[in-house]
């Protein structure tokens, strides 16, 4: 990275370092970021919530009560080193010590570190016993006729998130056994000899961050059109409080994995040349939200003026009627059809990426059951709306601007079972 960082802002440099990974990237990142103010844990590990995914109370909020996700994200796809089921108690103890090291070294949340660990169908297939009834963890599959994704078969996934890039990198290096000390504390143990990192994916989210990263990135026009106030490459805010399921709604509520959840993870490539160079501002608003949002000029800039709701449920209009009569239907308008009792059923924690110098989204969602994600995705695809005047992709939300490259499903156990769980741990 010598010399290549000239002219880069600190935030852009740090994101590049996180994407590269390794000891040299960590050293460069530490030189660029303020490191003295990252707090150690305020709570002992036993005082933390049993729900791994209980992040919201530890994250910042904006003036409207919307949770502001951490800026930097790192996904570590893991493969279990052993041949058979993970049944060695000493491995469980070592892995739990490694996770507790992270929890002691950093305050939980965006100012320190938030993380989860989940396990895929391949991991549980190693055991003779089945997962308990009511735990929905199918193999991933293509969910629309227009996609042909690679179906990931990793054993486990660790999701690390922080406002500091060096924190995610340090946590990664500590887990791999490359650090003896983490934020001033001794590293108790690692997953060395238990898991190998098969793939790492990185990303970012937050106002102004995509604009800083758009230059020279595949899938984005050379004119660098991403607005400065946009938290995502497509130019609009997402994650409004009233369009997100609560952490309670996505929590498994019975059985040995009560307190856990599931993750669906997609890697989605973006194709934004037409989005920015041919579509008008009104067309983008109509395709992202609804035609009514464009007609009534409801969205200012990236949509921060919308407060705690996209407004789709209140003013978005009928998706089928808009598809039939206007030839356009909005992405958010379609997805809202998957609500139950008026409430969303998935909690999105997705973020943008420039891995491999391509604009992409790592779409990570939490839900009680993978079936809840499938229901939401099919509503968003809107195949039932395409029999009218809406083409299967053109003007059908944002479908023509995205390509799903990977899909994966994971079970996120409660913290008490997060280290090499058996299918029926209790």
Helices and strands as residue ranges (DSSP letters): H 10-20, H 23-32, G 45-47, G 56-58, E 60-61, E 67-68, E 72-80, H 89-105, E 114-119, H 121-124, E 150-151, E 156-162, H 165-176, E 181-182, E 185-186, E 195-204, H 209-213, G 241-243, E 261-270, H 273-277, H 281-288, H 291-295, G 304-306, H 312-315, H 319-326, H 331-335, G 336-338, E 347-348, E 351-353, G 355-357, E 360-367, H 370-381, G 383-385, G 399-401, E 402-412, G 415-417
